[in-house]
Amino acid sequence: MNNTKQQKRILIYSITLVVSLLLFLFKGIQYAILGSYIPIILSVTIVFIFYFLRRRKKPLNIALKIWAILMITWSVIRLFIGLVDHFGKELMENHLQENLGIFGTLISITFLILGFFLLNKKNRSNWLLKNFDQET
């Protein structure tokens, strides 16, 4: 792969990571406005974990994998619950139905795609290699 293409992939990986963290932080803020502070605490904790591990290659790699797997799992669960709610009896309150509607499904699909992109070993390895080779 030529150097320009690799640089673009590394930039896309960085943007994907930042966007995924910002979207998750935004979701935490939405829940905090509604009175539930656990999601914002979790969001801020995840951002701090990435901040503190930014200089340590192996722990950062593990954190990236875990973050990607958590995003994929969260998305799949949301999509499954939305599917069950759509085709089964409507067992959920209005707030949950609104979160699992079309907009919620789009959010889940976005997180699913971002999660798979971040989990991709080639993308992650190139990104880590680039970030840790610059410092030496």
N, CA, C and O atoms as a DFTB+ gen file, in Angstrom:
544 C
 N C O
     1  1       0.849      -1.171       0.000
     2  2       0.000       0.000       0.000
     3  2       0.898       1.238       0.000
     4  3       1.885       1.306       0.733
     5  1       0.540       2.207      -0.829
     6  2       1.392       3.389      -0.869
     7  2       1.191       4.237       0.385
     8  3       0.228       4.076       1.135
     9  1       2.129       5.133       0.570
    10  2       2.187       5.925       1.797
    11  2       0.969       6.827       1.975
    12  3       0.479       6.979       3.094
    13  1       0.473       7.428       0.896
    14  2      -0.672       8.334       0.997
    15  2      -1.933       7.585       1.415
    16  3      -2.710       8.071       2.237
    17  1      -2.128       6.413       0.850
    18  2      -3.298       5.613       1.220
    19  2      -3.235       5.202       2.684
    20  3      -4.241       5.230       3.392
    21  1      -2.045       4.821       3.129
    22  2      -1.876       4.415       4.525
    23  2      -2.121       5.602       5.455
    24  3      -2.739       5.444       6.507
    25  1      -1.646       6.778       5.079
    26  2      -1.879       7.974       5.893
    27  2      -3.364       8.304       5.976
    28  3      -3.854       8.720       7.026
    29  1      -4.081       8.118       4.869
    30  2      -5.525       8.366       4.878
    31  2      -6.233       7.391       5.809
    32  3      -7.127       7.785       6.557
    33  1      -5.832       6.106       5.767
    34  2      -6.442       5.104       6.647
    35  2      -6.179       5.431       8.118
    36  3      -7.057       5.279       8.967
    37  1      -4.967       5.878       8.401
    38  2      -4.614       6.234       9.780
    39  2      -5.439       7.430      10.239
    40  3      -5.924       7.456      11.370
    41  1      -5.600       8.426       9.358
    42  2      -6.421       9.593       9.683
    43  2      -7.880       9.188       9.890
    44  3      -8.533       9.655      10.823
    45  1      -8.386       8.321       9.020
    46  2      -9.770       7.849       9.146
    47  2      -9.952       7.091      10.454
    48  3     -10.987       7.230      11.107
    49  1      -8.964       6.292      10.847
    50  2      -9.055       5.563      12.115
    51  2      -9.104       6.532      13.285
    52  3      -9.899       6.354      14.208
    53  1      -8.264       7.552      13.254
    54  2      -8.253       8.559      14.328
    55  2      -9.600       9.270      14.415
    56  3     -10.151       9.447      15.502
    57  1     -10.116       9.668      13.273
    58  2     -11.410      10.362      13.240
    59  2     -12.514       9.439      13.748
    60  3     -13.384       9.867      14.506
    61  1     -12.479       8.163      13.329
    62  2     -13.487       7.198      13.765
    63  2     -13.458       7.032      15.281
    64  3     -14.507       7.000      15.925
    65  1     -12.265       6.928      15.847
    66  2     -12.142       6.782      17.300
    67  2     -12.690       8.010      18.021
    68  3     -13.446       7.877      18.983
    69  1     -12.321       9.182      17.572
    70  2     -12.782      10.421      18.208
    71  2     -14.299      10.560      18.074
    72  3     -14.980      10.913      19.037
    73  1     -14.826      10.283      16.886
    74  2     -16.271      10.391      16.669
    75  2     -17.021       9.404      17.562
    76  3     -18.051       9.754      18.139
    77  1     -16.514       8.172      17.681
    78  2     -17.197       7.184      18.517
    79  2     -17.216       7.623      19.978
    80  3     -18.219       7.455      20.672
    81  1     -16.112       8.182      20.434
    82  2     -16.056       8.655      21.824
    83  2     -16.963       9.874      22.030
    84  3     -17.639       9.981      23.054
    85  1     -16.977      10.786      21.060
    86  2     -17.834      11.973      21.173
    87  2     -19.320      11.607      21.125
    88  3     -20.126      12.165      21.870
    89  1     -19.675      10.673      20.252
    90  2     -21.077      10.234      20.189
    91  2     -21.504       9.590      21.506
    92  3     -22.613       9.816      21.990
    93  1     -20.613       8.788      22.074
    94  2     -20.929       8.134      23.339
    95  2     -21.035       9.171      24.457
    96  3     -21.915       9.075      25.313
    97  1     -20.148      10.151      24.450
    98  2     -20.204      11.230      25.441
    99  2     -21.493      12.033      25.277
   100  3     -22.135      12.394      26.263
   101  1     -21.865      12.309      24.036
   102  2     -23.108      13.025      23.748
   103  2     -24.314      12.242      24.275
   104  3     -25.228      12.823      24.860
   105  1     -24.310      10.931      24.068
   106  2     -25.399      10.079      24.563
   107  2     -25.454      10.161      26.099
   108  3     -26.537      10.218      26.681
   109  1     -24.302      10.166      26.737
   110  2     -24.248      10.302      28.186
   111  2     -24.820      11.626      28.662
   112  3     -25.505      11.681      29.684
   113  1     -24.541      12.692      27.924
   114  2     -25.075      14.013      28.264
   115  2     -26.592      14.022      28.112
   116  3     -27.299      14.605      28.934
   117  1     -27.092      13.374      27.056
   118  2     -28.548      13.290      26.866
   119  2     -29.211      12.617      28.067
   120  3     -30.228      13.096      28.570
   121  1     -28.642      11.523      28.517
   122  2     -29.218      10.825      29.666
   123  2     -29.071      11.635      30.947
   124  3     -29.944      11.579      31.812
   125  1     -27.982      12.386      31.082
   126  2     -27.801      13.227      32.267
   127  2     -28.875      14.308      32.323
   128  3     -29.374      14.641      33.399
   129  1     -29.230      14.853      31.161
   130  2     -30.293      15.861      31.103
   131  2     -31.621      15.258      31.554
   132  3     -32.444      15.930      32.176
   133  1     -31.815      13.970      31.229
   134  2     -33.046      13.279      31.633
   135  2     -33.016      12.831      33.099
   136  3     -34.021      12.357      33.629
   137  1     -31.852      12.985      33.751
   138  2     -31.767      12.658      35.168
   139  2     -31.017      11.386      35.490
   140  3     -30.925      11.018      36.661
   141  1     -30.475      10.696      34.497
   142  2     -29.707       9.480      34.738
   143  2     -28.233       9.792      34.529
   144  3     -27.804      10.064      33.408
   145  1     -27.455       9.753      35.613
   146  2     -26.060      10.184      35.547
   147  2     -25.069       9.043      35.320
   148  3     -23.889       9.302      35.083
   149  1     -25.508       7.810      35.384
   150  2     -24.603       6.682      35.192
   151  2     -23.998       6.680      33.783
   152  3     -22.790       6.474      33.659
   153  1     -24.783       6.902      32.707
   154  2     -24.165       6.918      31.366
   155  2     -23.099       8.000      31.191
   156  3     -22.092       7.758      30.525
   157  1     -23.294       9.191      31.773
   158  2     -22.279      10.238      31.628
   159  2     -21.027       9.876      32.415
   160  3     -19.915      10.153      31.965
   161  1     -21.192       9.267      33.573
   162  2     -20.035       8.827      34.354
   163  2     -19.261       7.765      33.577
   164  3     -18.032       7.800      33.527
   165  1     -19.971       6.836      32.981
   166  2     -19.345       5.797      32.164
   167  2     -18.646       6.417      30.954
   168  3     -17.528       6.025      30.621
   169  1     -19.287       7.372      30.298
   170  2     -18.705       8.043      29.128
   171  2     -17.411       8.758      29.473
   172  3     -16.403       8.608      28.783
   173  1     -17.446       9.532      30.540
   174  2     -16.258      10.280      30.959
   175  2     -15.144       9.316      31.378
   176  3     -13.971       9.564      31.097
   177  1     -15.504       8.232      32.040
   178  2     -14.513       7.231      32.448
   179  2     -13.819       6.635      31.230
   180  3     -12.597       6.483      31.228
   181  1     -14.572       6.300      30.206
   182  2     -13.981       5.726      28.990
   183  2     -13.055       6.734      28.306
   184  3     -11.975       6.366      27.845
   185  1     -13.464       7.983      28.239
   186  2     -12.612       9.014      27.639
   187  2     -11.316       9.148      28.438
   188  3     -10.239       9.249      27.850
   189  1     -11.405       9.151      29.765
   190  2     -10.203       9.245      30.602
   191  2      -9.304       8.028      30.454
   192  3      -8.081       8.164      30.482
   193  1      -9.876       6.855      30.300
   194  2      -9.069       5.648      30.096
   195  2      -8.228       5.808      28.831
   196  3      -7.028       5.532      28.841
   197  1      -8.853       6.253      27.745
   198  2      -8.096       6.455      26.511
   199  2      -7.056       7.568      26.679
   200  3      -5.954       7.480      26.139
   201  1      -7.411       8.601      27.421
   202  2      -6.459       9.692      27.640
   203  2      -5.231       9.206      28.402
   204  3      -4.103       9.528      28.027
   205  1      -5.435       8.440      29.459
   206  2      -4.316       7.981      30.282
   207  2      -3.493       6.884      29.606
   208  3      -2.318       6.708      29.928
   209  1      -4.089       6.153      28.682
   210  2      -3.355       5.082      27.996
   211  2      -2.751       5.534      26.673
   212  3      -2.162       4.718      25.964
   213  1      -2.878       6.790      26.327
   214  2      -2.465       7.256      25.004
   215  2      -0.975       7.072      24.738
   216  3      -0.574       7.074      23.574
   217  1      -0.152       6.916      25.740
   218  2       1.296       6.758      25.567
   219  2       1.775       5.319      25.774
   220  3       2.975       5.054      25.712
   221  1       0.866       4.406      26.016
   222  2       1.233       3.010      26.286
   223  2       0.608       2.116      25.214
   224  3      -0.608       1.926      25.180
   225  1       1.450       1.577      24.349
   226  2       0.977       0.889      23.150
   227  2       0.130      -0.343      23.450
   228  3      -0.990      -0.451      22.951
   229  1       0.636      -1.269      24.249
   230  2      -0.082      -2.527      24.471
   231  2      -1.406      -2.300      25.221
   232  3      -2.439      -2.805      24.781
   233  1      -1.409      -1.559      26.334
   234  2      -2.696      -1.302      27.003
   235  2      -3.682      -0.524      26.126
   236  3      -4.890      -0.749      26.200
   237  1      -3.169       0.387      25.301
   238  2      -4.048       1.135      24.400
   239  2      -4.660       0.204      23.364
   240  3      -5.837       0.339      23.029
   241  1      -3.881      -0.733      22.858
   242  2      -4.390      -1.716      21.901
   243  2      -5.513      -2.543      22.535
   244  3      -6.544      -2.784      21.907
   245  1      -5.308      -2.969      23.769
   246  2      -6.332      -3.745      24.489
   247  2      -7.575      -2.891      24.709
   248  3      -8.697      -3.363      24.522
   249  1      -7.379      -1.641      25.103
   250  2      -8.514      -0.739      25.329
   251  2      -9.291      -0.500      24.032
   252  3     -10.521      -0.440      24.052
   253  1      -8.592      -0.365      22.922
   254  2      -9.259      -0.182      21.631
   255  2     -10.102      -1.403      21.275
   256  3     -11.232      -1.268      20.807
   257  1      -9.549      -2.594      21.498
   258  2     -10.300      -3.824      21.212
   259  2     -11.548      -3.910      22.085
   260  3     -12.640      -4.202      21.599
   261  1     -11.371      -3.653      23.374
   262  2     -12.503      -3.730      24.303
   263  2     -13.567      -2.690      23.934
   264  3     -14.760      -2.992      23.939
   265  1     -13.134      -1.474      23.616
   266  2     -14.068      -0.410      23.223
   267  2     -14.850      -0.824      21.983
   268  3     -16.067      -0.651      21.928
   269  1     -14.161      -1.365      20.996
   270  2     -14.829      -1.795      19.759
   271  2     -15.825      -2.920      20.044
   272  3     -16.940      -2.905      19.523
   273  1     -15.434      -3.883      20.858
   274  2     -16.323      -5.002      21.194
   275  2     -17.535      -4.510      21.981
   276  3     -18.654      -4.968      21.747
   277  1     -17.321      -3.583      22.908
   278  2     -18.444      -3.017      23.666
   279  2     -19.404      -2.258      22.748
   280  3     -20.621      -2.359      22.904
   281  1     -18.866      -1.505      21.799
   282  2     -19.727      -0.780      20.861
   283  2     -20.540      -1.748      20.008
   284  3     -21.732      -1.533      19.787
   285  1     -19.903      -2.805      19.532
   286  2     -20.600      -3.798      18.712
   287  2     -21.681      -4.484      19.535
   288  3     -22.810      -4.648      19.073
   289  1     -21.336      -4.883      20.752
   290  2     -22.298      -5.564      21.629
   291  2     -23.481      -4.659      21.936
   292  3     -24.632      -5.086      21.839
   293  1     -23.210      -3.418      22.306
   294  2     -24.264      -2.453      22.621
   295  2     -25.188      -2.264      21.423
   296  3     -26.409      -2.229      21.575
   297  1     -24.606      -2.144      20.238
   298  2     -25.404      -1.946      19.021
   299  2     -26.281      -3.148      18.712
   300  3     -27.463      -3.000      18.400
   301  1     -25.700      -4.337      18.800
   302  2     -26.458      -5.551      18.502
   303  2     -27.615      -5.720      19.487
   304  3     -28.721      -6.084      19.088
   305  1     -27.365      -5.459      20.765
   306  2     -28.430      -5.568      21.777
   307  2     -29.540      -4.565      21.482
   308  3     -30.720      -4.914      21.528
   309  1     -29.172      -3.325      21.180
   310  2     -30.186      -2.306      20.860
   311  2     -30.984      -2.683      19.623
   312  3     -32.205      -2.523      19.594
   313  1     -30.291      -3.188      18.592
   314  2     -30.996      -3.597      17.373
   315  2     -31.927      -4.769      17.648
   316  3     -33.037      -4.820      17.117
   317  1     -31.483      -5.709      18.470
   318  2     -32.312      -6.867      18.807
   319  2     -33.551      -6.440      19.602
   320  3     -34.662      -6.884      19.312
   321  1     -33.355      -5.584      20.599
   322  2     -34.491      -5.121      21.404
   323  2     -35.475      -4.342      20.529
   324  3     -36.689      -4.498      20.661
   325  1     -34.940      -3.500      19.632
   326  2     -35.807      -2.757      18.720
   327  2     -36.580      -3.673      17.793
   328  3     -37.749      -3.426      17.500
   329  1     -35.926      -4.736      17.329
   330  2     -36.581      -5.711      16.454
   331  2     -37.681      -6.450      17.202
   332  3     -38.780      -6.625      16.677
   333  1     -37.392      -6.883      18.421
   334  2     -38.395      -7.579      19.242
   335  2     -39.565      -6.652      19.525
   336  3     -40.721      -7.070      19.472
   337  1     -39.268      -5.399      19.824
   338  2     -40.331      -4.441      20.113
   339  2     -41.171      -4.167      18.873
   340  3     -42.389      -4.011      18.962
   341  1     -40.527      -4.109      17.735
   342  2     -41.245      -3.799      16.491
   343  2     -42.155      -4.941      16.052
   344  3     -43.289      -4.708      15.636
   345  1     -41.663      -6.166      16.145
   346  2     -42.431      -7.309      15.653
   347  2     -43.197      -8.062      16.734
   348  3     -44.103      -8.839      16.435
   349  1     -42.834      -7.831      17.975
   350  2     -43.529      -8.492      19.079
   351  2     -44.519      -7.551      19.722
   352  3     -44.877      -6.512      19.168
   353  1     -44.943      -7.934      20.885
   354  2     -45.838      -7.050      21.630
   355  2     -45.056      -5.824      22.068
   356  3     -43.863      -5.896      22.362
   357  1     -45.736      -4.730      22.105
   358  2     -45.082      -3.516      22.568
   359  2     -45.083      -3.535      24.090
   360  3     -46.060      -3.157      24.735
   361  1     -43.982      -3.977      24.635
   362  2     -43.872      -4.147      26.078
   363  2     -43.170      -2.977      26.759
   364  3     -43.115      -2.904      27.986
   365  1     -42.637      -2.070      25.959
   366  2     -41.793      -1.034      26.535
   367  2     -42.537       0.287      26.662
   368  3     -43.522       0.547      25.972
   369  1     -42.033       1.096      27.558
   370  2     -42.614       2.419      27.732
   371  2     -42.217       3.312      26.556
   372  3     -41.319       2.976      25.783
   373  1     -42.886       4.433      26.434
   374  2     -42.697       5.326      25.290
   375  2     -41.253       5.800      25.127
   376  3     -40.754       5.912      24.008
   377  1     -40.584       6.077      26.252
   378  2     -39.201       6.555      26.196
   379  2     -38.311       5.541      25.479
   380  3     -37.503       5.917      24.629
   381  1     -38.453       4.270      25.813
   382  2     -37.648       3.229      25.168
   383  2     -38.036       3.052      23.707
   384  3     -37.174       2.844      22.853
   385  1     -39.311       3.132      23.424
   386  2     -39.754       2.992      22.037
   387  2     -39.203       4.127      21.169
   388  3     -38.851       3.909      20.010
   389  1     -39.131       5.320      21.723
   390  2     -38.562       6.441      20.980
   391  2     -37.066       6.234      20.738
   392  3     -36.562       6.533      19.656
   393  1     -36.360       5.721      21.747
   394  2     -34.926       5.460      21.605
   395  2     -34.625       4.342      20.628
   396  3     -33.539       4.297      20.051
   397  1     -35.572       3.441      20.437
   398  2     -35.350       2.298      19.558
   399  2     -36.073       2.452      18.228
   400  3     -36.192       1.485      17.475
   401  1     -36.555       3.645      17.930
   402  2     -37.230       3.902      16.660
   403  2     -36.222       4.050      15.522
   404  3     -35.117       3.513      15.587
   405  1     -36.608       4.769      14.501
   406  2     -35.748       4.931      13.316
   407  2     -34.439       5.626      13.675
   408  3     -33.370       5.169      13.272
   409  1     -34.508       6.715      14.421
   410  2     -33.294       7.444      14.801
   411  2     -32.389       6.584      15.679
   412  3     -31.172       6.567      15.494
   413  1     -32.981       5.877      16.625
   414  2     -32.213       4.980      17.486
   415  2     -31.572       3.842      16.718
   416  3     -30.452       3.428      17.018
   417  1     -32.294       3.336      15.718
   418  2     -31.742       2.272      14.873
   419  2     -30.561       2.796      14.070
   420  3     -29.558       2.099      13.914
   421  1     -30.671       4.021      13.559
   422  2     -29.552       4.619      12.820
   423  2     -28.327       4.807      13.714
   424  3     -27.196       4.588      13.282
   425  1     -28.559       5.211      14.949
   426  2     -27.454       5.354      15.906
   427  2     -26.806       3.994      16.158
   428  3     -25.580       3.882      16.179
   429  1     -27.623       2.970      16.348
   430  2     -27.091       1.633      16.597
   431  2     -26.288       1.121      15.408
   432  3     -25.218       0.540      15.586
   433  1     -26.790       1.331      14.213
   434  2     -26.074       0.894      13.009
   435  2     -24.763       1.665      12.855
   436  3     -23.745       1.092      12.465
   437  1     -24.787       2.956      13.158
   438  2     -23.566       3.764      13.102
   439  2     -22.526       3.231      14.081
   440  3     -21.363       3.058      13.715
   441  1     -22.936       2.968      15.326
   442  2     -22.014       2.426      16.312
   443  2     -21.512       1.043      15.900
   444  3     -20.355       0.705      16.152
   445  1     -22.358       0.253      15.277
   446  2     -21.960      -1.077      14.818
   447  2     -20.860      -0.962      13.753
   448  3     -19.854      -1.668      13.815
   449  1     -21.055      -0.085      12.797
   450  2     -20.053       0.114      11.744
   451  2     -18.751       0.663      12.329
   452  3     -17.666       0.189      11.994
   453  1     -18.865       1.660      13.201
   454  2     -17.670       2.219      13.842
   455  2     -16.940       1.154      14.655
   456  3     -15.711       1.079      14.631
   457  1     -17.694       0.342      15.365
   458  2     -17.096      -0.715      16.177
   459  2     -16.324      -1.717      15.340
   460  3     -15.206      -2.089      15.697
   461  1     -16.903      -2.160      14.231
   462  2     -16.198      -3.108      13.361
   463  2     -14.964      -2.469      12.727
   464  3     -13.938      -3.128      12.554
   465  1     -15.065      -1.195      12.384
   466  2     -13.899      -0.511      11.809
   467  2     -12.777      -0.412      12.836
   468  3     -11.615      -0.651      12.508
   469  1     -13.117      -0.061      14.083
   470  2     -12.099       0.049      15.126
   471  2     -11.530      -1.310      15.517
   472  3     -10.373      -1.403      15.926
   473  1     -12.333      -2.362      15.394
   474  2     -11.880      -3.699      15.762
   475  2     -10.947      -4.298      14.709
   476  3     -10.153      -5.184      15.023
   477  1     -11.032      -3.828      13.478
   478  2     -10.202      -4.362      12.405
   479  2      -8.721      -4.281      12.777
   480  3      -8.182      -3.200      13.011
   481  1      -8.080      -5.443      12.828
   482  2      -6.695      -5.527      13.300
   483  2      -5.733      -4.708      12.433
   484  3      -4.833      -4.050      12.955
   485  1      -5.920      -4.748      11.131
   486  2      -5.025      -4.024      10.230
   487  2      -5.113      -2.516      10.472
   488  3      -4.094      -1.831      10.562
   489  1      -6.339      -2.011      10.575
   490  2      -6.518      -0.573      10.830
   491  2      -5.918      -0.177      12.174
   492  3      -5.213       0.827      12.280
   493  1      -6.205      -0.974      13.196
   494  2      -5.727      -0.673      14.549
   495  2      -4.204      -0.744      14.618
   496  3      -3.572       0.123      15.222
   497  1      -3.606      -1.770      14.003
   498  2      -2.150      -1.937      14.036
   499  2      -1.447      -0.789      13.333
   500  3      -0.459      -0.260      13.843
   501  1      -1.948      -0.398      12.163
   502  2      -1.354       0.734      11.441
   503  2      -1.433       2.009      12.263
   504  3      -0.479       2.785      12.312
   505  1      -2.567       2.221      12.906
   506  2      -2.759       3.430      13.709
   507  2      -1.800       3.442      14.899
   508  3      -1.167       4.459      15.183
   509  1      -1.696       2.308      15.590
   510  2      -0.802       2.215      16.743
   511  2       0.645       2.371      16.307
   512  3       1.417       3.068      16.966
   513  1       1.023       1.737      15.212
   514  2       2.378       1.804      14.692
   515  2       2.738       3.244      14.362
   516  3       3.820       3.713      14.715
   517  1       1.845       3.938      13.694
   518  2       2.094       5.336      13.312
   519  2       2.242       6.218      14.545
   520  3       3.154       7.043      14.615
   521  1       1.354       6.049      15.512
   522  2       1.374       6.909      16.694
   523  2       2.580       6.653      17.590
   524  3       3.090       7.581      18.219
   525  1       3.035       5.420      17.655
   526  2       4.142       5.117      18.557
   527  2       5.498       5.196      17.857
   528  3       6.525       5.267      18.532
   529  1       5.528       5.184      16.537
   530  2       6.786       5.379      15.829
   531  2       7.183       6.840      15.763
   532  3       8.366       7.157      15.647
   533  1       6.208       7.732      15.835
   534  2       6.498       9.159      15.801
   535  2       7.235       9.616      17.058
   536  3       8.016      10.567      17.019
   537  1       6.983       8.940      18.157
   538  2       7.575       9.383      19.428
   539  2       9.000       8.915      19.607
   540  3       9.736       9.472      20.422
   541  1       9.409       7.885      18.850
   542  2      10.761       7.375      19.039
   543  2      11.747       8.046      18.121
   544  3      12.936       7.728      18.154
